[in-house]
Amino acid sequence: MSDVTITLTGSQARKKVRGGVKKVYDAVRRTLGPEGRNALLPRTFNRGPRITNDGITVIELARQLKDDHERLAAEAFAEGSKRTNELAGDGTTATSVIAGSLYMELVDQIPSEEIPAAGISTHRGVRALRKEMKDAKDVVIKLIKEMATPIETLEDLKKIAVVSIGKEDNAVSDKVAELVWSVGRDANGDFVDNHVDVVEGYKGEVEIERTEGMRFPSKLASKAFINRPDRFEMIGEDVAVFVTNYNLDNPHDLVPILEKALKAGNTKIALFAPQYSAIVIKSLIATTQNGLFCYPVLSPALRTEQLEDLAAYTDAKVVDKDKMKLSQFDPTYLGKADKIVVKDTEIREDAVLLGGRGAGSERIAERIKTLKGQVVEAKTDLSRISLEKRIANLAAAVGVVRVGASTNAELLYLKLKIEDGVNACKAALQEGYVLGGGLCLKVIADQMELKVLSNALRAPY
């Protein structure tokens, strides 16, 4: 982006702001709702063009205008939808439609005289309009909550999914609703914000799976440990869990650890370390053949704080290279899990731990509380999403939707649709649902005493 070198004021500045807002608004408003029109967007990461009516995706492209001043206005306008996407994951187009309609209506009501000639009255006018909008917003939120109907059954949730994803994909909508219903409620039926990951699949169809445990990116230390060759998996049951950020390069460091584990009554042990040397792998293979079954897992993508999550879930203690030596290992540092499954193929590399000894413990609750505090302070979307995934992992319920399609364009289109559907279902489970198609906001607009938002609220309808 080039620097803005010319400062504009007065009517010139207002014209540029209006131009930037209107271009984004005109691009995104046509995509509103399940019957919204699609946009054709440029290729990204050599994946080919994208076809989508996902509001935030269209906004991100539409705001990249050539004119510096218009682009500045477009980026400011897009902030509202980006915030909606962060908080709710859906409703980004509706946010733009309401904001755009409001801006187009109110910009003409603000006195256009130059400062200082009309200075005091101009600023009072702007402040008065802003206060009226804030007051009206509070009324609207209160009325929406009063109109909301809670989700009582899976069938209710399926209706939400089909509105978001589209009637042409009923089977997909049902799958998404079933998964969110499964992972988004606790034993009492109350909403829990567990993570649902939408990823690219390797079949030409949409698959869902629910994991009752922790899932994280990892791979096998060696293919020699695959014991389910038909599924390219390493599976162990009733395993002790050893967690470290040391690279395991020397058998002389590892063997005493395994001997201590065996003396403590552990015959199966899952090892999590960022690296294993070839000689250590040979030693582990020999150990496994001699009665102590080892399940070595490569976890280079896991930072120390993520290893702490893993340790909390299994009730283990991380052997941290910054705090202790490997020789200081004690068998009480070992965690426990009912089962470990590591899948290692070209298209999927992850590990799942089921039935961790620490699941549901106070240690987990404290860790989740700490991570939720970090979510609030997160400075980037990437950090926030990463923290939310870690919270979901600790809550021991992870849902995965694997999206497959015939072409890249279709896959990317469907993936964005499903992401919207997941977020809409989660929002409905959390706070209920209202009349769709903009009708809820229209009903509220018709009964509002404060008129500043009335026309804008009718815009989606």
ChimeraX attribute file (.defattr): number of C-alpha atoms within 10 A of each C-alpha:
attribute: neighborCount
match mode: 1-to-1
recipient: residues
	/A:1	7
	/A:2	7
	/A:3	6
	/A:4	10
	/A:5	8
	/A:6	8
	/A:7	8
	/A:8	12
	/A:9	12
	/A:10	11
	/A:11	12
	/A:12	10
	/A:13	15
	/A:14	14
	/A:15	14
	/A:16	21
	/A:17	19
	/A:18	17
	/A:19	18
	/A:20	25
	/A:21	25
	/A:22	20
	/A:23	17
	/A:24	28
	/A:25	25
	/A:26	14
	/A:27	16
	/A:28	28
	/A:29	24
	/A:30	17
	/A:31	20
	/A:32	22
	/A:33	22
	/A:34	16
	/A:35	13
	/A:36	16
	/A:37	14
	/A:38	18
	/A:39	18
	/A:40	12
	/A:41	15
	/A:42	12
	/A:43	12
	/A:44	9
	/A:45	5
	/A:46	7
	/A:47	12
	/A:48	14
	/A:49	15
	/A:50	20
	/A:51	21
	/A:52	23
	/A:53	25
	/A:54	26
	/A:55	30
	/A:56	21
	/A:57	18
	/A:58	22
	/A:59	26
	/A:60	16
	/A:61	13
	/A:62	21
	/A:63	23
	/A:64	17
	/A:65	17
	/A:66	10
	/A:67	13
	/A:68	18
	/A:69	20
	/A:70	24
	/A:71	23
	/A:72	19
	/A:73	22
	/A:74	27
	/A:75	20
	/A:76	14
	/A:77	23
	/A:78	23
	/A:79	13
	/A:80	15
	/A:81	24
	/A:82	22
	/A:83	13
	/A:84	18
	/A:85	19
	/A:86	14
	/A:87	11
	/A:88	15
	/A:89	20
	/A:90	25
	/A:91	20
	/A:92	25
	/A:93	28
	/A:94	23
	/A:95	22
	/A:96	29
	/A:97	24
	/A:98	19
	/A:99	22
	/A:100	22
	/A:101	20
	/A:102	19
	/A:103	17
	/A:104	15
	/A:105	15
	/A:106	14
	/A:107	13
	/A:108	9
	/A:109	12
	/A:110	15
	/A:111	14
	/A:112	13
	/A:113	13
	/A:114	12
	/A:115	13
	/A:116	9
	/A:117	9
	/A:118	12
	/A:119	12
	/A:120	10
	/A:121	15
	/A:122	18
	/A:123	14
	/A:124	12
	/A:125	13
	/A:126	16
	/A:127	12
	/A:128	12
	/A:129	16
	/A:130	13
	/A:131	11
	/A:132	15
	/A:133	17
	/A:134	14
	/A:135	14
	/A:136	19
	/A:137	15
	/A:138	10
	/A:139	15
	/A:140	18
	/A:141	12
	/A:142	11
	/A:143	16
	/A:144	17
	/A:145	13
	/A:146	10
	/A:147	15
	/A:148	15
	/A:149	14
	/A:150	15
	/A:151	18
	/A:152	11
	/A:153	10
	/A:154	14
	/A:155	13
	/A:156	17
	/A:157	26
	/A:158	21
	/A:159	16
	/A:160	25
	/A:161	32
	/A:162	22
	/A:163	18
	/A:164	23
	/A:165	26
	/A:166	18
	/A:167	15
	/A:168	9
	/A:169	13
	/A:170	16
	/A:171	11
	/A:172	24
	/A:173	25
	/A:174	19
	/A:175	18
	/A:176	29
	/A:177	25
	/A:178	19
	/A:179	20
	/A:180	29
	/A:181	21
	/A:182	17
	/A:183	23
	/A:184	24
	/A:185	18
	/A:186	14
	/A:187	6
	/A:188	6
	/A:189	12
	/A:190	10
	/A:191	18
	/A:192	16
	/A:193	19
	/A:194	25
	/A:195	24
	/A:196	25
	/A:197	16
	/A:198	17
	/A:199	14
	/A:200	16
	/A:201	17
	/A:202	14
	/A:203	12
	/A:204	13
	/A:205	13
	/A:206	22
	/A:207	16
	/A:208	17
	/A:209	14
	/A:210	15
	/A:211	16
	/A:212	17
	/A:213	22
	/A:214	25
	/A:215	24
	/A:216	19
	/A:217	16
	/A:218	23
	/A:219	23
	/A:220	23
	/A:221	22
	/A:222	17
	/A:223	14
	/A:224	11
	/A:225	23
	/A:226	18
	/A:227	13
	/A:228	12
	/A:229	10
	/A:230	7
	/A:231	11
	/A:232	15
	/A:233	23
	/A:234	23
	/A:235	17
	/A:236	21
	/A:237	15
	/A:238	18
	/A:239	24
	/A:240	28
	/A:241	27
	/A:242	26
	/A:243	26
	/A:244	21
	/A:245	20
	/A:246	18
	/A:247	15
	/A:248	22
	/A:249	15
	/A:250	15
	/A:251	17
	/A:252	12
	/A:253	14
	/A:254	16
	/A:255	15
	/A:256	14
	/A:257	18
	/A:258	21
	/A:259	13
	/A:260	14
	/A:261	24
	/A:262	16
	/A:263	10
	/A:264	12
	/A:265	10
	/A:266	20
	/A:267	17
	/A:268	21
	/A:269	26
	/A:270	24
	/A:271	21
	/A:272	28
	/A:273	23
	/A:274	20
	/A:275	18
	/A:276	20
	/A:277	14
	/A:278	14
	/A:279	13
	/A:280	19
	/A:281	20
	/A:282	14
	/A:283	17
	/A:284	22
	/A:285	19
	/A:286	14
	/A:287	15
	/A:288	17
	/A:289	11
	/A:290	9
	/A:291	11
	/A:292	19
	/A:293	20
	/A:294	22
	/A:295	27
	/A:296	24
	/A:297	24
	/A:298	21
	/A:299	24
	/A:300	15
	/A:301	13
	/A:302	19
	/A:303	11
	/A:304	15
	/A:305	11
	/A:306	14
	/A:307	23
	/A:308	21
	/A:309	23
	/A:310	28
	/A:311	26
	/A:312	26
	/A:313	30
	/A:314	27
	/A:315	24
	/A:316	25
	/A:317	22
	/A:318	26
	/A:319	25
	/A:320	16
	/A:321	13
	/A:322	8
	/A:323	7
	/A:324	11
	/A:325	12
	/A:326	16
	/A:327	12
	/A:328	8
	/A:329	18
	/A:330	14
	/A:331	20
	/A:332	11
	/A:333	17
	/A:334	24
	/A:335	25
	/A:336	24
	/A:337	24
	/A:338	15
	/A:339	18
	/A:340	23
	/A:341	18
	/A:342	27
	/A:343	22
	/A:344	21
	/A:345	14
	/A:346	6
	/A:347	9
	/A:348	14
	/A:349	15
	/A:350	19
	/A:351	24
	/A:352	19
	/A:353	27
	/A:354	23
	/A:355	18
	/A:356	28
	/A:357	18
	/A:358	20
	/A:359	21
	/A:360	14
	/A:361	12
	/A:362	11
	/A:363	15
	/A:364	21
	/A:365	16
	/A:366	12
	/A:367	18
	/A:368	21
	/A:369	12
	/A:370	12
	/A:371	17
	/A:372	17
	/A:373	12
	/A:374	15
	/A:375	18
	/A:376	10
	/A:377	11
	/A:378	15
	/A:379	10
	/A:380	9
	/A:381	11
	/A:382	10
	/A:383	14
	/A:384	19
	/A:385	15
	/A:386	12
	/A:387	21
	/A:388	20
	/A:389	19
	/A:390	25
	/A:391	25
	/A:392	22
	/A:393	25
	/A:394	26
	/A:395	22
	/A:396	23
	/A:397	24
	/A:398	25
	/A:399	23
	/A:400	18
	/A:401	24
	/A:402	19
	/A:403	23
	/A:404	21
	/A:405	19
	/A:406	10
	/A:407	12
	/A:408	15
	/A:409	18
	/A:410	16
	/A:411	21
	/A:412	21
	/A:413	18
	/A:414	21
	/A:415	23
	/A:416	19
	/A:417	21
	/A:418	23
	/A:419	22
	/A:420	23
	/A:421	27
	/A:422	28
	/A:423	21
	/A:424	25
	/A:425	30
	/A:426	29
	/A:427	19
	/A:428	21
	/A:429	26
	/A:430	17
	/A:431	14
	/A:432	18
	/A:433	22
	/A:434	18
	/A:435	14
	/A:436	12
	/A:437	14
	/A:438	16
	/A:439	15
	/A:440	20
	/A:441	22
	/A:442	20
	/A:443	17
	/A:444	19
	/A:445	20
	/A:446	13
	/A:447	10
	/A:448	16
	/A:449	12
	/A:450	14
	/A:451	14
	/A:452	21
	/A:453	24
	/A:454	20
	/A:455	16
	/A:456	22
	/A:457	26
	/A:458	20
	/A:459	18
	/A:460	22
	/A:461	15
